[in-house]
Amino acid sequence: MNPLDRMTVFSRVAELSSFTQAADSLGLPKGTASLAVRQLESELGTRLLHRTTRRVQLTQDGQAYYERCKDLLADVENLQTMFQQTGAQGLRGRVRVDMTTGMARNIVIPRLPELLAQHPLLELELSSTERRVDLVREGFDCVLRVGTVGEPGLVARPLAALPMRNCASPVYLRRHGTPHTLDDLAAHRLVHFVGTLGSRSGGFEHQINGHSRSLPMAGAVTVNNGEAYQAACLAGLGLIQAPEVGVRDLLAQGVLVDVLPDHRPAPMPLTLLYANRRNLSRRVRLVMDWLAQVTQAYVEPPDAGSLIHRAASHKSQ
């Protein structure tokens, strides 16, 4: 294994905090990955990783070396591809992306065949979760973020905003009636969505004179997953407030009903996050540009660059 390959293995171990996961992602035996890092440490004359039976963690020297490794490996990749024509086979290599389950299900995955038909040698690792991943530590090339953005040190590319809808199931409305005003909500229930179970729900979100407000509401069910959020509404457990892209088909089919159209939450910011402009390979730029393109049919245009800072809670579609 040459020095650059050893650096690649070390960087993957550092990002995933695991020799096993790093080896799997690179298609190597675990023993090969472990040997590569030991050889690298021997060449450098320092320990790069603390190893225990439970976890792998960067040493201080390891952290400094990892930061330089990322830059060097990105520069090498750019040098190798700077004269490469995309041709019939397009770009090649792995791109690791994270997004919410709703964005993956409703927008990205249905359009993936088009991208892979143009670039059949491209490999996409697509994480879909409501958890806010650590882009750098977990080794993601970019993140498609729904909601506010607050991570320091990351580059944010605002795309647009997702229109929101207030929804209920016909079963729920037959049982509790249809709310027509905010005062009516005192007799209704909300399915609460939180990023972490145990945290407090913001309640029913709406706008007054362009400012976001939250109205506390009763509700027997709290979820932290977009699939469960929608399922709870379909089961008649309460109202939900979700991006239109996730409920558009259900509304058209009459499976869900749009309620309180004059009291919707502010549109949800949609942003691409990545670590460093200089480190972006051609394939990562390609995937990011493609993500920006395929989301445009479902969004409103950006509001003068204010999407990053707009006060909006992180409700998944």
N, C-alpha and C positions, 0 to 999 in steps of 0.2 A: 504494500500500500504506500503510495507516494505521500509527501508532506501535505499537499492540498487535500487529499482524501482524508488524511488523519484530522486535519482542521475541520473538514465537513462533518465527520463523525463527532468530534468534540462539540461543535456548535449545536448539533442536534441533541446530544445528551444534555447540554446546558439548557436548551430551550424546553425540553420535556422532563428534565429532572429524573431521567430514567434511562438506564442502559438498554433495558428490554424494549421499551417503546421506541427509542432511537434506532435500535437495530431493526425492528420490525418496519419502521417507516422507510429505512434505507435498503431493505431487502438483504440484510446481513445477519449472520449468526450472532448471538449475544456475545460469545467469546471473542469474535473478531472485533466488535466494537470496543470491548473492554481492553483488548490488547492494543488497539490503535491509540487509545487515550493514554495507556501506560507508556507506550513508546514516545508519544508526544511529550509527556511529562519528563521522561528521561532525557530527551533531546534538549528541553528547555531548562532542566535542572531545578524545577519547582513543582509543587503539587497544585494542580488546577481544580481538583474536585475533592470535597469531603464525601466519603462513602460510608454509609451505615446500612444495616439490614433493611431499614425502612425508607431511606431517601438518599438522593444524590444532590449535593449543593455546591455551588461555586465557592472557591476560596477567594480572597481578595485579589491575589494574582490571577486567578481564573477569570474573575469578572473583567479585569482590565484586558486580559488576552482575548476573551470572548468578544468584547467590543471591537477590537482591532481585527479579529477574524471575520466578523460580519462585513466590515468594510472591504477587507482584502478579497474575500470570496465573491462579493458583489462586483468588485472591479474586474476580477478574473473572468467572471461570467459575461460581463459587458464586453470585455475585450474579445472573448471567443465568439460573440454573436454580432459584433458591430458591423461586419460585412456580410452577415448571413441574410440571404433572401428567404422570405417566408415560403415561396413556391407552393407546389401542390400539397405538400405535407404540413405547411404552416409552421408555427412555433412549437417547440417541444419543451417538456419539463413539468415540474410539479408546482402548483400554486395552492396555498392553504388559506381558506377563507372562512370567516364565521359570520353568521346572520341569525335572525330569529327564525323559529320554525315556520311562521306564517309567510315571511319573505321567501324562504326556500320553497315551500309547498306551492304558493300561489303565483310567484313571479319567476324565480330563478330556474328551478328544475324543469318546468315545462318548456323553457327556451334553451336549455342546455344542448339538446341535439343539434341546434343550428351552430353553436360555437364549436362543438367537437367535430362537426362535419367539415368545418373550415380548418380546424387544427387538430387532426386525429391523434397527434403525438403529445398533445397537452394532457396533463393529469391534474384533476381537481380534487383536493381534499376539502369537503364541505362540511363544516360543523354547524349544526342548527340547534340553538339553545336560547333560553330566555336569560341565562346567566351572563353577566358582563365579563367576558374573558379578558385575561391579561395578554394583550397582543404580543408584547415582546417576550415575556417569560414562556408563553405557550407556543411561540414560534409561528404565529400567523403572519401571512404576508399583508393582509388587509382585513378589515372588519366592516361590514355593512350595518351601521348602527341606526336603530330606530329609537328616537328619544333624545334627550339632552346629552351633550358631550362635555366631559370635564376632565379627561385624563391629560395631565401635563406631559409635555415632551413629544406628543404625537402630532402628526400633520392631519388636519381635518379638511376634507373636500366636501362642502355642502352640495347636495344634489337637488333637493326640493323638499316638499312637505306632503305628508300623507293626510288627505281629508279624513275626518272622523265621522262615525255614525253612532247614534244611540239605538240599541236594538233590544227586542224582547221576542219571545216565542208566542205564537197564537195561544198555546196552552196557558201561559202565564197571564196573558191579557184577558182571556175568558175568566180566569180565576180572580184577578185583582183589578180589572178594568184598565183603560188606557189613560196614562197621564197626559195632560194637556198643558199644565203650567208647572213651574218649580214648586209651588205650594203643594201640588198634588203628590209630590214625591214622599211626603210624610207618611203616606199610606202604602208605600211601595218598598221593594227590596232590591238591593244591588248585589251582584256577584262581585266581590272584592278581588282585585289583582294586586299582588305585592311582589317585589323582586325577591325578597327573602321572607319565608314564613316566620311569623312572630312580629314582623314590623307592622306599622299602622297604615291602613289604607287612607288615601286622600279623600275618598268619597266621590260624589258625583261632580265631575268637572264641567264647567260651562264658562261662557264669556259674557262680561258686562262692559260695554263701551270699549271693546278691544282688549280688556284685561282678563286674565284667567282667574276664575274663582272656583272654590270647592265647597260643596254642600254635603255635610255628614249624612250618611244614610244607613239604615239597618240592613242587615244581610246575614244569612246563616252560613254562607259558604265563602271561603277565601282560598284562592289558588295562586300558584306561581308559575304557571305554564300556559302557553297560548292555546294548546289543544284542549286542556281542561276548562279554560275560560269560556271557550265557545261551546263546549259540550254542556257545561252547567247552564248556559243560557238556553240551549235547545231543550234541556230537560225541564225548563220552566222554573228554575231556581231564582231568577231575578233578571234585572236589566244588566246589560254590559255596554261599554263604550270602546269601540274597536275601530282600527283603520278600515276604511271602506274596501280596500283591496281584499281583505280577508273575509268580508261578508257580502260582497257584491252579488255573487251567484245565489247565495241563500236568500237574499232579499228579493231577487228576481223570481225565484221559485216559490216565494211565499212561506218558506220555512222559518224565516225571521221577518220581523216587522220593524220598520223605521219609526221611532217615536221621538217626540220633542225635537223636531228638526230645527227649531229656532234657538235651541239651547245646546248646541254641540260644543265639544271641547275644541281648543285651538288645534289646527293641523299639526301633526307630529313630525318633527324634523327628521330627515333622512340624510345620513352623512356617511361618507367613506373615510375610514381612519387607516393610516399607515405610519410606519416608524420614521422613515427618512426619505426625502426626495432623491438624494444621491444614490441610495442603495436599491432603487427600484429597477428590476430587470425588465426587459422588453415584454416578457410573458406576463409579468404582474401588471404592467401598465396596460397591456391588452385586455386582461380580465377586468381591471378596474374601469376602463373605458366602456367595455361591454356591459358591465353592471349598471353604469350610469345610463346607458342607452336603453336597456330593457325595462328600467324602472319608470321611464318618462311617461308611459301610457297610463300610469296609475297615480300620478302625483300632481301637485300644484307647483308652479315655479318658485324658486327661492325668494325669500322676502329680504332683499337688500343685504344679504350676508348675515342676517340676524338669527338664522336657524340654530347656530351653535349655542347661543345663549338664551334662547326662548325658554321660558318656564313651562315645562310640560313633563308630566310624569311618564314613567316607562311602562305603558300598557302594551302588551304584545298583541299582534293581530292573531 
